[in-house]
Amino acid sequence: QVQPVESGGGWVQPGGSLRLSCAASGSIFSLNDVDWYRQAPGKQREWVASITAHGIEAYPDSAKGRFTVSKDDAKNTGYLEMNSLKPEDTAVYYCYVASWGQGTQVTVSS
């Protein structure tokens, strides 16, 4: 399996925005769901968003209204748009598309 690669993480102030990307080779995005998770230090990995192969989105309550998941099948890339970020959103963010990516760090602090 080809491992997806996340990018777009970094440091942002509370209230700011980031867009994460998840890229992989091959036409796997049109055939698989794309799931986003995060893991903060000392905590379990937590689901934050999903988009099915047919484009149906789902979010936990903690992400509704602030996070938007999308994908571009032609570019073999998934996205997680995060707005109104809070310090508690600080974590390593992972995408899962048939396999796990290596993660990208998101830090929200002033």
C-alpha positions as CSV (number, residue, x, y, z in Angstrom):
1,Q,0.0,0.0,0.0
2,V,1.1,3.5,-0.7
3,Q,1.5,5.7,2.4
4,P,-0.3,9.0,2.2
5,V,1.7,12.1,3.1
6,E,0.3,14.9,5.2
7,S,1.4,18.5,5.0
8,G,0.3,22.0,6.0
9,G,0.7,21.8,9.7
10,G,2.5,24.5,11.7
11,W,2.0,27.1,14.4
12,V,-1.0,29.4,14.5
13,Q,-2.6,31.7,17.0
14,P,-5.9,30.9,18.6
15,G,-8.7,31.9,16.2
16,G,-6.5,31.2,13.2
17,S,-6.8,28.8,10.4
18,L,-4.8,26.1,8.7
19,R,-5.4,23.8,5.8
20,L,-3.9,20.3,5.9
21,S,-3.3,18.2,2.8
22,C,-3.1,14.5,2.4
23,A,-1.5,13.3,-0.8
24,A,-1.0,9.8,-2.2
25,S,-0.2,8.3,-5.5
26,G,-2.7,6.3,-7.4
27,S,-6.4,6.7,-7.7
28,I,-7.2,5.7,-4.1
29,F,-9.2,8.8,-3.2
30,S,-12.0,7.9,-5.6
31,L,-12.2,4.4,-4.1
32,N,-11.6,4.9,-0.4
33,D,-12.9,7.0,2.5
34,V,-10.5,9.6,3.8
35,D,-10.4,9.9,7.6
36,W,-8.6,12.5,9.6
37,Y,-7.5,11.9,13.2
38,R,-5.4,13.7,15.7
39,Q,-3.3,12.7,18.7
40,A,-2.3,15.1,21.4
41,P,0.6,14.3,23.8
42,G,-0.6,11.7,26.4
43,K,-3.9,11.2,24.7
44,Q,-5.5,8.6,22.5
45,R,-5.9,9.2,18.8
46,E,-9.1,11.0,18.1
47,W,-11.3,11.1,15.0
48,V,-11.9,14.6,13.6
49,A,-13.4,14.2,10.1
50,S,-14.2,11.8,7.3
51,I,-15.3,12.0,3.7
52,T,-16.5,8.9,1.9
53,A,-15.4,7.9,-1.6
54,H,-18.8,9.4,-2.7
55,G,-18.1,12.7,-1.0
56,I,-20.3,12.4,2.2
57,E,-18.8,14.2,5.1
58,A,-18.9,13.4,8.8
59,Y,-17.6,15.1,11.9
60,P,-17.6,14.7,15.6
61,D,-19.2,17.5,17.7
62,S,-15.8,18.9,18.5
63,A,-15.1,19.7,14.9
64,K,-18.6,20.6,13.5
65,G,-18.8,24.1,12.3
66,R,-15.0,24.7,12.5
67,F,-13.5,21.9,10.3
68,T,-14.3,21.1,6.7
69,V,-13.1,17.9,5.0
70,S,-12.8,17.7,1.2
71,K,-10.9,15.9,-1.5
72,D,-9.8,16.3,-5.1
73,D,-9.8,12.9,-6.8
74,A,-8.1,14.2,-9.9
75,K,-5.2,15.4,-7.7
76,N,-5.2,12.4,-5.4
77,T,-5.3,14.7,-2.5
78,G,-7.5,15.2,0.6
79,Y,-7.9,18.4,2.6
80,L,-8.8,19.4,6.1
81,E,-9.7,23.0,6.5
82,M,-9.5,24.1,10.1
83,N,-10.9,27.5,11.3
84,S,-11.4,29.1,14.7
85,L,-8.5,27.0,16.0
86,K,-8.2,26.6,19.8
87,P,-5.2,25.6,21.9
88,E,-6.9,22.3,22.5
89,D,-6.7,21.5,18.8
90,T,-2.9,21.2,19.2
91,A,-2.0,17.7,18.1
92,V,-0.3,15.6,15.4
93,Y,-2.9,15.3,12.6
94,Y,-3.0,12.1,10.6
95,C,-4.9,11.1,7.5
96,Y,-6.0,7.5,6.8
97,V,-6.6,6.5,3.1
98,A,-6.2,2.7,3.0
99,S,-3.1,3.3,5.2
100,W,-1.8,5.8,7.7
101,G,0.2,8.8,6.9
102,Q,3.1,10.0,9.1
103,G,1.3,12.9,10.5
104,T,1.8,16.7,10.6
105,Q,2.1,18.8,13.7
106,V,-0.5,21.5,14.5
107,T,0.3,23.9,17.3
108,V,-2.2,26.5,18.4
109,S,-0.9,29.0,21.0
110,S,-0.4,32.7,21.5
